[in-house]
């Protein structure tokens, strides 16, 4: 069985991932988040450290993550971030890279503004037309999440 999530307040665990990301230069945040998500996944699936980490753009279920693993990963990331991460988020952001991007999007500056992960800009039709349906749905859900956070008092 995987190790339990790190206890709240354990400074060696890097428990407050969002604070860590906020104090990280913006251009490095994605790599820091991706590293943490990868390490949490390794703890959940019980790799021996000799297995290379999964490719960040492979879907979690393609690399053998079960629904039970997904719940454990969710609990670990919630403990690390100090915020709720609903299960549908893991289907909308179904790769390590997408999860890392979402965590970066939760980072707020001193003024309380979220700084979403960079997304490609350009003509909307061309950008959306090149996406698969799950990618388009994930992008839409990320944007809706950001709008919802901006509208909260």
TORGUPA-453655 format. One record per residue: y, x, z of N, C-alpha, C in turn; residue in one letter. Coordinates in steps of 0.2 Angstrom, whole numbers, plus 2048, in hexadecimal, padded with zeros to 3 digits. Layout:
<rs>
YXZYXZYXZa/...
</rs>
This chain:
<rs>
7FA804800800800800806804800x/80B8027FD8128067FC815806803x/81980C80481D80D80A82280780Bx/8238058118287FF81282F802810x/8347FD80F83B7FF80D83E803813x/84280881184580C81684980781Bx/84980982284C805827854805825x/8577FF82785E7FF82786180482Bx/86680782886A80C82C86781382Cx/86181482985E81B82986281F824x/86682482686B82782286782B81Dx/86182E81E85D83281985A82E814x/85A82781485882380F85D82180Ax/86382380B868821806868819806x/86881680B86780F80B86C80B808x/87280D80987880980587980C7FEx/87580A7FA87580D7F387C80B7F0x/87E8057F18858037EE88A8087F0x/88B80A7F689080E7F988F8157F6x/8898177F588781E7F288A81E7EBx/8888187E788A8187E08928177E0x/8958147E489D8147E48A081A7E5x/89C81F7E989F8257EA89D82B7E5x/8998287E089782D7DB89B82C7D5x/89D8317D18A18317CB89E82C7C7x/8A28277C48A08227BF89B8247BAx/89C82A7B789882C7B289182E7B4x/89082F7BB8898317BD88682B7C1x/8898257C28868207C588081D7C3x/87F81D7BC87981A7B987381F7BBx/8748257BA86F82A7BB86D82A7C3x/8728297C78708297CE86C8227D0x/86E81D7CD86B8167CE8648167CBx/8638197C585D81A7C185881E7C5x/85B8237C88568287CC8548247D3x/8588207D685681C7DC8518177DAx/8528137D484E80E7D28478117D1x/8478167CD84181A7CC83D81C7D2x/84081F7D783D8217DD83A81B7E1x/83E8157E183C80F7E483580D7E1x/83580D7DA83080A7D782A80F7D8x/82B8157D882581A7DA8228187E1x/8268177E68248157EC82080F7ECx/82280A7E881F8037E88188047E4x/8188087DF8118087DB80D80E7DEx/80F8127E280B8177E580A81D7E1x/80E81F7DD80D8257D880C82B7DDx/8098307DA8078367DE80D83C7DDx/81283A7D981783F7D88158447D2x/80F8447D080D8487CA80E8447C4x/80E83D7C580E8397BF8168397BCx/81783A7B681E83A7B48218337B5x/8278327B682A82C7B782A8287B1x/82A8217B182A81D7AB83081E7A7x/83081D7A183681D79D83B81779Fx/8418197A08468147A384680E79Ex/84580E79884680879483F804793x/83A8067968348027958347FC79Ax/8317F77988317F179D82D7F27A3x/82F7F07A882B7F17AE8237EE7AEx/8227E87AB81C7E67AA8187EA7A5x/81B7ED7A08177F279C8157F879Fx/8187FA7A48168007A88117FF7AEx/80F7F87AE80A7F67B380D7F47BAx/8137F27BA8167EF7C08147E87C1x/8107E67C680E7DF7C78137DB7CBx/8127D57CB8177D07CE8187D27D6x/8127D47D98137D77E08177DD7E0x/8167E27DC81A7E87DB8217E67DBx/8237E17D68297DF7D582D7DC7DBx/8297D87DF82C7D67E682D7DC7EBx/8297E17EB82A7E67EF8307EB7EDx/8307EB7E68367EF7E383D7EB7E5x/83C7E57E48427E17E68447E27EDx/83F7E27F28417E37F98447EA7FBx/8417EF7F78447F57F884B7F67F6x/84C7F37F08537F47ED8587F07F1x/8567EA7F385A7E67F885C7EA7FEx/8577ED8018587F180785D7F7805x/85C7FA8008608007FE8677FE7FCx/8687F87F986F7F57F78727F17FCx/86E7EE8018717EA8068747E3803x/8717E17FD8737DB7FA86C7D87F7x/86D7D17F68677CD7F48677CF7ECx/8607D07EA85F7D07E385A7CB7E1x/85C7C67DE8577C07DC8527C37D7x/84C7C07D88467C27D48487C17CCx/84B7BB7CA84D7BB7C38517C17C0x/8547C47C48587CA7C28537CF7BFx/84D7D07C28487D57C08457D37BAx/8457CD7B88437CB7B18487CC7ACx/84F7CA7AE8547CB7A98567D37A8x/8557D77AD8567DE7AD84F7E17AEx/84B7E17A98437E27AA8427EA7A8x/8467EE7A88457F57A78487F97ADx/8467FF7AE84A8037B48518047B2x/8528057AB8598067A985E8007AAx/85B7FA7A985F7F47A98607F37B1x/85B7F47B585C7F37BC8617F87BFx/8617FE7BD8668037BF86D8017BCx/86E7FE7B68747FC7B48777F67B8x/8727F27BA8747EC7BE8777EE7C5x/8737F37C88757F67CE87C7F97CEx/87D7FD7C88848007C78897FA7C7x/8877F57C388C7EF7C288E7EC7C9x/88A7ED7CE88C7EA7D58917EE7D9x/8927F47D78977F97DA89E7F67D9x/8A17F67DF8A87F47DF8AD7FA7E1x/8B37FA7DE8B87FF7E08BB7FD7E7x/8C08017E98C47FF7EF8C77F87EFx/8C97F67E88CD7F07E88C87EA7E7x/8C17EB7E88BC7E67E78BA7E47E0x/8BC7E87DB8BB7E67D48B47E97D3x/8B07E67CF8A97E87CD8AA7ED7C7x/8A67F27C68A77F67C08A07F67BDx/89F7F17B88997F07B58977F67B1x/8907F77B088E7FD7AC8917FC7A5x/8928017A189580179B8907FD796x/8937F979288F7F678D8937F7786x/88F7F77818927F977A8977F4779x/89D7F67768A27F17748A27F176Cx/8A57EC7698A57EB7628A47E4760x/8A47E375A8A37DC75889D7D875Bx/89F7D275E89A7CF7628947CD75Dx/8957CB75788F7C975388A7CF752x/88D7D47508897DA74E8857DD754x/8897DD75A8867DF7608807DB762x/8817D476287C7CF7648767CF75Fx/8787CF7598737CF75486E7D4754x/86F7DA75786B7DF7578667DF75Dx/8677DA7628637DA76885D7D5767x/8587D776B8527D276B8547CD770x/8507C77708527C27748527C377Bx/84D7C777E84E7C97858547CD787x/8567D278285C7D67838627D2783x/8627CD77E8687C977E8697C5785x/8637C27878637BE78D8657C3793x/8637C97938647CD79986C7CF799x/86F7D07938767D179287A7CB795x/8787C679287B7C079487B7BF79Cx/8757C079F8757BF7A68797C47AAx/8797CA7A787E7CF7AB8857CD7AAx/8877CA7A588E7C87A488F7C27A8x/88B7BE7A988C7B87AD88C7BA7B5x/8887BF7B78887C17BD88F7C47BFx/8917C87BA8987CB7BB89D7C67BCx/89D7C17B88A27BC7B88A27B87BFx/89C7B77C189B7B37C789D7B77CDx/89C7BE7CD89F7C27D28A77C27D2x/8AA7C27CC8B17C27CC8B47BC7CEx/8B07B67CD8B37B07CF8B27AE7D7x/8AE7B27DA8AC7B17E18B37B37E5x/8B47AF7EA8BA7B07EE8B97B77F2x/
</rs>
